[in-house]
């Protein structure tokens, strides 16, 4: 297969992030998932303030590996303060 694994797609991955300080940055590392070993695809840093602005985001972020662009990751977030329930 040509270019196998060159256009990965993770759908419906959901995470709850416990934010202690809104001024911090969130470092994200993207890994492939192999049967024997996983390899780093790329990394990016996201300002937590962007996740909270206007109730959330729907943005693409570039990821880099060894200083070179290795793709993009799409982040769609909903900002809910502790105690508020998320609706599915």
DSSP file (Angstrom, degrees, kcal/mol; ACC not computed):
  #  RESIDUE AA STRUCTURE BP1 BP2  ACC     N-H-->O    O-->H-N    N-H-->O    O-->H-N    TCO  KAPPA ALPHA  PHI   PSI    X-CA   Y-CA   Z-CA
    1    1 A X    >         0   0    0      0, 0.0     3,-0.9     0, 0.0     2,-0.2   0.000 360.0 360.0 360.0 127.4    0.0    0.0    0.0
    2    2 A X  T 3   +     0   0    0      1,-0.2     0, 0.0     0, 0.0     0, 0.0  -0.553 360.0   1.3 -76.7 140.1    1.4    3.4   -1.0
    3    3 A X  T >  S-     0   0    0     -2,-0.2     3,-2.2     1,-0.2     4,-0.3   0.759  84.0-176.7  57.7  29.9    1.6    6.1    1.7
    4    4 A X  T <  S+     0   0    0     -3,-0.9    -1,-0.2     1,-0.3     4,-0.1  -0.377  70.5  10.1 -58.6 128.7    0.2    3.7    4.3
    5    5 A X  T >  S+     0   0    0      2,-0.1     3,-0.5    -2,-0.1    -1,-0.3   0.498  94.5 114.3  81.4   3.9   -0.3    5.6    7.6
    6    6 A X  T <  S+     0   0    0     -3,-2.2    -2,-0.1     1,-0.3     2,-0.1   0.655  80.6  38.3 -83.5 -15.0    0.4    9.0    6.0
    7    7 A X  T 3  S+     0   0    0     -4,-0.3    -1,-0.3     2,-0.0    -2,-0.1  -0.506  81.2 178.9-131.6  65.8   -3.1   10.3    6.6
    8    8 A X    <   -     0   0    0     -3,-0.5     2,-0.4    -2,-0.1    24,-0.0  -0.253   8.6-162.8 -68.0 156.5   -4.1    9.0   10.0
    9    9 A X        -     0   0    0      2,-0.0     2,-0.5     0, 0.0    -2,-0.0  -0.959  10.8-172.4-144.2 122.9   -7.5    9.9   11.5
   10   10 A X        -     0   0    0     -2,-0.4     2,-0.4     3,-0.0     3,-0.2  -0.974  18.1-170.3-111.3 121.9   -8.6    9.6   15.1
   11   11 A X        +     0   0    0     -2,-0.5     3,-0.1     1,-0.2    -2,-0.0  -0.884  58.5   6.9-117.6 147.0  -12.3   10.3   15.5
   12   12 A X  S    S+     0   0    0     -2,-0.4     2,-0.5     1,-0.2    -1,-0.2   0.754  74.6 157.3  60.1  28.9  -14.4   10.7   18.5
   13   13 A X        -     0   0    0     -3,-0.2     2,-0.4     2,-0.0    -1,-0.2  -0.747  22.1-167.5 -80.0 127.9  -11.5   10.7   21.0
   14   14 A X        +     0   0    0     -2,-0.5     2,-0.4    -3,-0.1    -3,-0.0  -0.958  11.0 178.9-125.2 139.1  -12.7   12.6   24.1
   15   15 A X        -     0   0    0     -2,-0.4     2,-0.5     2,-0.0    -2,-0.0  -0.994  21.9-144.9-137.1 141.7  -10.6   13.8   27.0
   16   16 A X        -     0   0    0     -2,-0.4     2,-0.5     2,-0.0    -2,-0.0  -0.937  21.0-160.3-101.0 128.1  -11.4   15.7   30.2
   17   17 A X        -     0   0    0     -2,-0.5     2,-1.1     2,-0.0    -2,-0.0  -0.950  10.8-145.4-114.8 121.3   -8.6   18.1   31.1
   18   18 A X        -     0   0    0     -2,-0.5     2,-0.6    64,-0.0    -2,-0.0  -0.740  20.2-161.6 -86.7 100.5   -8.3   19.3   34.6
   19   19 A X        +     0   0    0     -2,-1.1     3,-0.2     1,-0.2    -2,-0.0  -0.746  19.5 173.9 -90.2 120.5   -7.1   22.9   34.2
   20   20 A X  S    S+     0   0    0     -2,-0.6     2,-0.4     1,-0.3    -1,-0.2   0.801  76.4  22.8 -91.1 -35.1   -5.5   24.4   37.4
   21   21 A X    >   -     0   0    0      1,-0.1     3,-1.9     0, 0.0    -1,-0.3  -0.952  63.7-154.0-139.6 115.4   -4.3   27.6   35.8
   22   22 A X  T 3  S+     0   0    0     -2,-0.4    27,-0.3     1,-0.3    30,-0.1   0.661  92.3  67.0 -64.2 -17.4   -5.8   29.1   32.6
   23   23 A X  T 3  S+     0   0    0     25,-0.1    -1,-0.3    26,-0.1    26,-0.0   0.511  83.1  99.2 -82.2  -4.2   -2.5   30.9   31.8
   24   24 A X  S <  S-     0   0    0     -3,-1.9    24,-2.1    23,-0.1    25,-0.4  -0.248  70.7-123.3 -77.1 167.9   -0.6   27.6   31.2
   25   25 A X  E     -A   47   0A   0     22,-0.2     2,-0.5    23,-0.1    22,-0.2  -0.799  14.9-136.7-104.9 153.8    0.2   26.0   27.9
   26   26 A X  E     -A   46   0A   0     20,-3.4    20,-2.9    -2,-0.3     2,-0.5  -0.965  12.9-151.0-111.9 122.4   -0.8   22.4   27.0
   27   27 A X  E     -A   45   0A   0     -2,-0.5     2,-0.5    18,-0.2    18,-0.2  -0.806  13.2-164.6 -92.2 129.1    1.8   20.3   25.3
   28   28 A X  E     -A   44   0A   0     16,-3.2    16,-2.2    -2,-0.5     2,-0.5  -0.964   6.8-168.6-119.6 127.9    0.4   17.7   22.9
   29   29 A X  E     -A   43   0A   0     -2,-0.5     2,-0.5    14,-0.2    14,-0.2  -0.958   9.6-152.7-113.3 131.4    2.4   14.8   21.5
   30   30 A X  E     -A   42   0A   0     12,-3.1    11,-3.4    -2,-0.5    12,-1.4  -0.912  17.1-176.9-106.9 124.4    0.9   12.7   18.7
   31   31 A X  E     -A   40   0A   0     -2,-0.5     9,-0.2     9,-0.3     2,-0.2  -0.892  23.3-128.1-119.3 147.6    2.0    9.1   18.5
   32   32 A X        -     0   0    0      7,-2.7     2,-0.6    -2,-0.3     7,-0.1  -0.513  25.8-127.9 -82.4 165.8    1.3    6.3   16.0
   33   33 A X        +     0   0    0     -2,-0.2     2,-0.2     5,-0.2     5,-0.2  -0.898  33.1 171.8-123.2 103.7    0.1    3.0   17.5
   34   34 A X        -     0   0    0     -2,-0.6     4,-0.0     3,-0.3     0, 0.0  -0.659  42.3-117.6-104.1 163.0    2.0    0.0   16.4
   35   35 A X  S    S+     0   0    0     -2,-0.2     3,-0.1     1,-0.1    -1,-0.1   0.873 112.3  23.7 -65.7 -37.5    1.7   -3.6   17.7
   36   36 A X  S    S-     0   0    0      1,-0.3     2,-0.3    -3,-0.0    -1,-0.1   0.842 132.9  -1.5-100.0 -40.5    5.3   -3.6   18.8
   37   37 A X        -     0   0    0      2,-0.0     2,-0.4     0, 0.0    -1,-0.3  -0.992  60.5-130.8-151.6 152.1    6.3    0.0   19.4
   38   38 A X        -     0   0    0     -2,-0.3     2,-0.4    -5,-0.2    -5,-0.2  -0.858  20.2-152.4-108.0 144.3    4.8    3.5   19.0
   39   39 A X        -     0   0    0     -2,-0.4    -7,-2.7    -7,-0.1     2,-0.4  -0.900  22.6-109.6-117.9 144.3    6.6    6.3   17.2
   40   40 A X  E     -A   31   0A   0     -2,-0.4    -9,-0.3    -9,-0.2     3,-0.1  -0.567  29.1-177.8 -70.0 126.2    6.3   10.1   17.8
   41   41 A X  E     -     0   0A   0    -11,-3.4     2,-0.3     1,-0.4   -10,-0.2   0.840  58.6 -52.5 -90.3 -43.7    4.5   11.7   14.8
   42   42 A X  E     -A   30   0A   0    -12,-1.4   -12,-3.1    23,-0.1    -1,-0.4  -0.972  45.8-126.5 177.5 173.3    4.8   15.3   16.0
   43   43 A X  E     +AB  29  64A   0     21,-2.1    21,-2.3    -2,-0.3     2,-0.3  -0.945  18.0 175.2-138.5 156.3    4.2   17.8   18.8
   44   44 A X  E     -A   28   0A   0    -16,-2.2   -16,-3.2    -2,-0.3     2,-0.4  -0.968  22.4-132.3-152.4 165.0    2.5   21.1   19.4
   45   45 A X  E     -A   27   0A   0     -2,-0.3     2,-0.4   -18,-0.2   -18,-0.2  -0.988  18.8-166.0-124.5 134.3    1.7   23.5   22.2
   46   46 A X  E     -A   26   0A   0    -20,-2.9   -20,-3.4    -2,-0.4     2,-0.4  -0.966  23.2-122.7-122.6 134.0   -1.7   25.1   22.7
   47   47 A X  E >>  -A   25   0A   0     -2,-0.4     3,-1.1   -22,-0.2     4,-0.8  -0.613  15.6-143.5 -72.1 126.6   -2.6   28.0   25.0
   48   48 A X  H 3> S+     0   0    0    -24,-2.1     4,-1.2    -2,-0.4     3,-0.5   0.811  99.0  66.5 -62.9 -28.4   -5.2   26.9   27.5
   49   49 A X  H 3> S+     0   0    0    -25,-0.4     4,-1.7   -27,-0.3    -1,-0.3   0.854  95.4  57.0 -60.7 -32.4   -6.8   30.3   27.2
   50   50 A X  H <4 S+     0   0    0     -3,-1.1    -1,-0.2     1,-0.2    -2,-0.2   0.836 102.5  54.7 -68.3 -30.3   -7.7   29.5   23.6
   51   51 A X  H  < S+     0   0    0     -4,-0.8    -1,-0.2    -3,-0.5    -2,-0.2   0.823 113.7  41.4 -68.8 -29.7   -9.6   26.4   24.9
   52   52 A X  H >< S+     0   0    0     -4,-1.2     3,-1.7    -3,-0.2    -2,-0.2   0.712  87.6 108.7 -91.3 -22.7  -11.7   28.6   27.2
   53   53 A X  G >< S-     0   0    0     -4,-1.7     3,-2.0     1,-0.3    26,-0.1  -0.320  96.5  -5.6 -61.8 132.8  -12.3   31.5   24.9
   54   54 A X  G 3  S-     0   0    0      1,-0.3    -1,-0.3    -2,-0.0    -2,-0.1   0.749 128.7 -61.6  55.7  28.3  -15.9   31.8   23.7
   55   55 A X  G <  S-     0   0    0     -3,-1.7    24,-2.8    23,-0.1    -1,-0.3   0.493 110.8 -28.5  82.4   2.7  -16.8   28.5   25.3
   56   56 A X    <   -     0   0    0     -3,-2.0     2,-0.3    22,-0.3    22,-0.2  -0.864  65.8 -98.9 146.1-178.3  -14.4   26.4   23.3
   57   57 A X        -     0   0    0     20,-0.3    20,-2.6    -2,-0.3     2,-0.1  -0.881   7.9-164.5-134.7 165.2  -12.5   26.1   20.0
   58   58 A X  E     + C   0  76A   0     -2,-0.3     2,-0.3    18,-0.2    18,-0.2  -0.664  47.4 137.8-147.0  83.6  -12.7   24.3   16.6
   59   59 A X  E     - C   0  75A   0     16,-2.5    16,-3.3    -2,-0.1     2,-0.4  -0.890  51.0-126.3-136.0 157.3   -9.2   24.8   15.2
   60   60 A X  E     - C   0  74A   0     -2,-0.3     2,-0.4    14,-0.2    14,-0.2  -0.893  25.3-164.8-101.5 135.6   -6.4   23.0   13.3
   61   61 A X  E     - C   0  73A   0     12,-2.8    12,-2.9    -2,-0.4     2,-0.2  -0.979  18.9-124.2-122.1 132.8   -2.9   23.1   14.9
   62   62 A X  E     - C   0  72A   0     -2,-0.4     2,-0.3    10,-0.2    10,-0.3  -0.508  23.2-152.5 -72.1 142.1    0.3   22.3   13.1
   63   63 A X  E     - C   0  71A   0      8,-2.6     7,-2.8    -2,-0.2     8,-0.9  -0.888   8.1-156.0-112.5 150.0    2.5   19.5   14.6
   64   64 A X  E     -BC  43  69A   0    -21,-2.3   -21,-2.1    -2,-0.3     2,-0.4  -0.935  10.9-163.5-127.1 147.9    6.2   19.3   14.2
   65   65 A X  E >  S- C   0  68A   0      3,-3.1     3,-1.5    -2,-0.4   -23,-0.1  -0.983  82.7 -14.9-130.0 120.5    8.8   16.5   14.4
   66   66 A X  T 3  S-     0   0    0     -2,-0.4    -1,-0.1     1,-0.3     3,-0.1   0.881 130.5 -51.9  53.4  42.5   12.4   17.4   14.7
   67   67 A X  T 3  S+     0   0    0      1,-0.2     2,-0.4     0, 0.0    -1,-0.3   0.445 118.8 104.1  80.5   0.5   11.7   21.0   13.7
   68   68 A X  E <  S-C   65   0A   0     -3,-1.5    -3,-3.1     2,-0.0    -1,-0.2  -0.911  80.5-101.1-118.2 144.6    9.8   20.1   10.5
   69   69 A X  E     +C   64   0A   0     -2,-0.4    -5,-0.3    -5,-0.2     3,-0.1  -0.392  38.1 174.1 -61.9 130.9    6.0   20.2    9.9
   70   70 A X  E     -     0   0A   0     -7,-2.8     2,-0.3     1,-0.4    -6,-0.2   0.290  55.8 -63.6-122.2   7.0    4.7   16.6   10.2
   71   71 A X  E     -C   63   0A   0     -8,-0.9    -8,-2.6   -64,-0.0    -1,-0.4  -0.946  53.7 -80.7 146.1-165.0    1.0   17.3    9.9
   72   72 A X  E     -C   62   0A   0     -2,-0.3     2,-0.4   -10,-0.3   -10,-0.2  -0.968  23.3-149.3-137.3 150.5   -2.0   19.0   11.6
   73   73 A X  E     -C   61   0A   0    -12,-2.9   -12,-2.8    -2,-0.3     2,-0.6  -0.989  14.3-139.0-124.0 134.3   -4.2   18.0   14.4
   74   74 A X  E     -C   60   0A   0     -2,-0.4     2,-0.5   -14,-0.2   -14,-0.2  -0.813  18.4-167.8 -95.2 122.7   -7.9   19.2   14.7
   75   75 A X  E     +C   59   0A   0    -16,-3.3   -16,-2.5    -2,-0.6     2,-0.5  -0.949  10.2 178.2-114.2 125.3   -9.0   20.2   18.1
   76   76 A X  E     +C   58   0A   0     -2,-0.5     2,-0.3   -18,-0.2   -18,-0.2  -0.981  17.8 176.0-123.9 115.8  -12.7   20.8   18.9
   77   77 A X        -     0   0    0    -20,-2.6     2,-0.4    -2,-0.5   -20,-0.3  -0.860  27.3-155.3-125.5 156.8  -13.3   21.7   22.5
   78   78 A X        -     0   0    0     -2,-0.3     2,-0.6   -22,-0.2   -22,-0.3  -0.998  20.9-141.8-125.7 125.2  -16.1   22.7   24.8
   79   79 A X        +     0   0    0    -24,-2.8     2,-0.4    -2,-0.4   -27,-0.0  -0.785  27.9 166.9 -92.4 118.8  -15.2   24.7   27.9
   80   80 A X        -     0   0    0     -2,-0.6     3,-0.1     4,-0.1     6,-0.1  -0.979  31.4-129.5-131.9 120.2  -17.1   23.7   31.0
   81   81 A X    >   -     0   0    0     -2,-0.4     3,-2.1     1,-0.1    -2,-0.0  -0.269  49.7 -73.9 -61.3 155.2  -16.1   24.9   34.5
   82   82 A X  T 3  S+     0   0    0      1,-0.3    -1,-0.1     3,-0.0     3,-0.1  -0.206 121.5  30.7 -51.7 135.4  -15.9   22.2   37.2
   83   83 A X  T 3  S+     0   0    0      1,-0.3     2,-0.4    -3,-0.1    -1,-0.3   0.144  91.5 110.4 100.4 -18.9  -19.4   21.0   38.3
   84   84 A X    <   -     0   0    0     -3,-2.1    -1,-0.3     1,-0.0     2,-0.3  -0.741  65.9-128.7 -91.0 139.2  -21.1   21.6   34.9
   85   85 A X        -     0   0    0     -2,-0.4     2,-0.4    -3,-0.1    -4,-0.1  -0.623  13.5-131.8 -87.1 142.1  -22.2   18.5   33.0
   86   86 A X        -     0   0    0     -2,-0.3     2,-0.4    -6,-0.1    -6,-0.0  -0.749  17.2-138.2 -88.1 138.3  -21.3   18.1   29.3
   87   87 A X              0   0    0     -2,-0.4     0, 0.0     1,-0.1     0, 0.0  -0.818 360.0 360.0 -96.5 139.8  -24.1   17.1   27.0
   88   88 A X              0   0    0     -2,-0.4    -1,-0.1     0, 0.0    -2,-0.0   0.447 360.0 360.0 -79.2 360.0  -23.3   14.4   24.4
